[in-house]
């Protein structure tokens, strides 16, 4: 469906920020923190729909 377009530091940051937001939601800091699911999933799968829409790619070039 989608090509992988998230890689490197971008992927690590998405996973870390997503996990922190979800932990915050579980601790009761606000329902809005469940938005952390989005960066967590895009980091884990390596695919981002917004990047696809804007033609961006942070994955290293493949031969």
C-alpha positions, 0 to 999 in steps of 0.5 A, spaced: 500 500 500 505 505 502 512 505 501 516 506 507 518 513 508 520 514 515 527 512 517 533 514 521 532 519 527 525 520 525 523 513 526 526 513 533 523 520 535 516 518 533 516 512 537 519 515 543 514 521 543 508 517 541 510 512 547 511 518 552 504 521 550 501 514 551 504 514 558 502 521 559 494 519 557 495 512 562 497 517 568 491 521 567 494 528 564 489 528 559 485 524 554 488 528 548 495 525 549 492 519 546 494 522 539 501 519 541 498 513 538 499 516 531 506 517 531 508 511 535 504 507 529 508 511 524 514 510 527 513 502 528 511 501 521 515 506 517 510 509 513 506 516 514 500 518 510 502 525 511 509 524 508 506 521 502 501 526 501 507 531 501 512 527 497 517 527 503 521 521 505 526 520 510 528 513 509 535 512 506 535 510 498 535 503 496 539 500 491 
